[in-house]
């Protein structure tokens, strides 16, 4: 089977085992979400996470992850106070920031040794991929730091396109990035 660089959801799902193997082996890829396109990898793979940092020219800020499930959040993050009610919004177009309870659940360079983690559970078919892989997937906008994020193949930075292993494309995205809510102290603080 020849693996194309840019594929549809159907092509990805048809050849899922081959793509899962690539992801498990450290592939960096572009994928759709309920908001915008993300660039990601297995969040437990330090080398793959570093590739994304280099592609985005983003060495200082932490990345968020798409998680396999609500249970994953409860097992690996400190969820208390009003945060418990906020979880009822998931799946949804939110990034929740929690204090991290289990550091080894992600590579240390995802959150840059911070004690927090941004988590997403999008209303989108791609969420089931993190669930099936049973691992969090790095989720960050497809762009160089400070530049416009990708909404279609027409505005995908060529230097990023050249260096990803594959792209799952489902047409132009008309949305904006997820709402970021800080729940570290058990209170609700909207950051974006």
C-alpha positions in Angstrom: 0.0 0.0 0.0 1.3 3.4 -1.0 0.7 6.0 1.7 -0.3 9.4 0.3 0.8 12.6 2.0 -2.7 14.3 1.9 -5.6 12.0 2.6 -9.3 12.1 3.4 -11.0 10.8 6.5 -12.2 7.8 4.5 -8.6 7.0 3.3 -7.3 7.4 6.8 -9.9 5.1 8.3 -9.6 2.5 5.5 -5.9 2.2 6.2 -6.1 3.0 9.9 -3.7 0.2 11.0 -0.9 1.5 8.8 -1.4 5.1 10.1 -1.7 3.9 13.7 1.7 2.2 13.2 3.2 5.4 11.8 1.8 7.4 14.8 3.2 4.8 17.2 6.6 5.1 15.5 6.7 8.9 16.0 4.9 10.4 13.0 4.0 14.1 13.0 0.8 14.8 11.2 -1.9 17.4 10.5 -5.5 16.5 11.4 -8.9 18.2 11.6 -10.8 19.0 14.8 -14.1 20.6 15.6 -12.4 24.0 15.5 -9.3 24.3 13.3 -6.6 22.0 12.0 -4.1 20.7 14.5 -0.6 19.4 14.2 0.1 16.4 16.4 1.9 13.3 17.4 1.8 10.7 20.2 2.1 13.0 23.2 4.2 10.3 25.0 6.9 10.4 22.3 9.5 13.0 23.2 11.3 13.0 19.9 8.0 13.5 17.9 7.0 16.3 20.3 10.4 18.0 19.7 9.8 17.8 15.9 6.6 19.8 16.4 8.4 22.4 18.5 11.0 22.8 15.7 8.3 23.0 13.0 6.4 25.6 14.9 9.5 27.4 16.1 7.8 27.3 19.5 10.2 26.4 22.3 8.7 28.2 25.3 4.9 27.6 25.5 3.4 24.2 26.5 1.2 22.2 24.1 -2.3 20.8 24.8 -3.4 17.3 24.1 -6.5 15.5 22.8 -7.2 12.9 25.4 -8.7 9.4 25.0 -11.6 10.0 27.4 -13.0 11.8 30.4 -11.7 9.0 32.5 -8.2 9.8 31.3 -8.6 13.4 32.5 -9.8 12.2 35.9 -6.9 9.7 36.2 -4.1 12.0 35.2 -5.3 15.5 36.2 -6.4 17.2 39.4 -10.2 17.7 39.0 -11.9 19.3 41.9 -14.3 22.2 42.8 -16.0 23.8 39.8 -13.8 21.8 37.4 -16.1 18.8 38.0 -19.0 20.7 36.6 -17.0 22.1 33.7 -16.2 18.5 32.6 -19.9 18.2 31.7 -19.1 20.5 28.7 -17.0 17.8 27.1 -16.9 16.8 24.4 -16.8 20.4 23.1 -14.7 23.2 21.7 -12.8 23.8 24.9 -9.2 23.4 26.2 -9.2 22.9 29.9 -6.0 23.6 31.9 -5.6 21.3 34.9 -2.9 20.7 37.4 -1.2 17.4 36.3 -1.4 14.5 38.7 0.5 11.9 36.8 3.5 13.4 35.0 4.5 10.3 33.1 1.2 10.3 31.1 2.9 12.6 28.6 6.4 13.4 27.4 8.1 16.0 29.5 8.5 18.4 26.6 4.7 18.6 25.9 4.2 20.9 28.9 7.8 21.9 29.3 8.0 20.3 32.8 5.1 22.5 33.9 2.8 21.1 36.6 -0.2 21.8 34.3 -1.7 20.4 31.2 -4.2 21.7 28.6 -6.6 18.9 27.6 -9.2 18.7 24.7 -12.0 16.3 23.9 -13.4 17.7 20.6 -16.8 16.9 19.2 -15.2 15.4 16.1 -14.5 12.0 14.7 -10.8 12.4 15.3 -11.3 12.2 19.1 -12.0 8.5 18.6 -8.5 8.1 17.2 -6.9 9.1 20.6 -9.4 6.7 22.3 -8.5 3.8 20.0 -4.7 4.5 20.3 -5.3 4.9 24.1 -2.8 7.7 24.2 -3.1 11.5 24.2 -2.3 13.3 20.9 -0.5 16.7 20.9 -2.9 19.4 19.6 -1.6 22.7 18.6 -2.5 25.0 15.7 -0.8 24.4 12.3 1.4 27.5 12.0 4.8 29.0 12.9 4.6 30.8 16.3 2.8 34.1 15.9 1.6 33.4 12.3 -1.9 32.7 11.0 -3.2 29.2 11.7 -4.1 26.8 8.9 -7.8 26.9 7.7 -7.2 25.1 4.4 -4.4 23.6 2.3 -4.2 27.0 0.6 -2.7 28.7 3.7 -0.7 25.8 5.0 2.9 26.9 5.5 5.0 25.1 2.9 7.9 24.5 5.4 5.5 22.7 7.7 3.8 20.7 4.9 7.2 19.4 3.7 8.1 18.0 7.1 4.9 16.3 8.3 4.4 12.6 7.6 0.8 13.0 6.5 -2.2 15.3 6.4 -5.8 14.3 7.0 -7.8 16.9 5.1 -11.6 17.5 5.2 -11.9 20.9 3.5 -11.8 24.5 4.7 -12.4 25.2 8.4 -14.4 28.3 9.2 -14.1 28.2 13.0 -11.7 29.7 15.5 -9.4 28.0 18.1 -11.0 26.4 21.2 -12.0 28.4 24.3 -9.2 28.1 26.9 -10.4 27.7 30.5 -8.0 27.5 33.4 -9.3 25.1 36.1 -6.1 24.7 38.1 -7.5 26.1 41.3 -10.9 24.4 41.0 -12.3 27.8 39.8 -13.3 28.8 36.2 -11.0 31.3 34.6 -11.5 32.0 30.9 -8.2 32.7 29.3 -9.2 32.9 25.6 
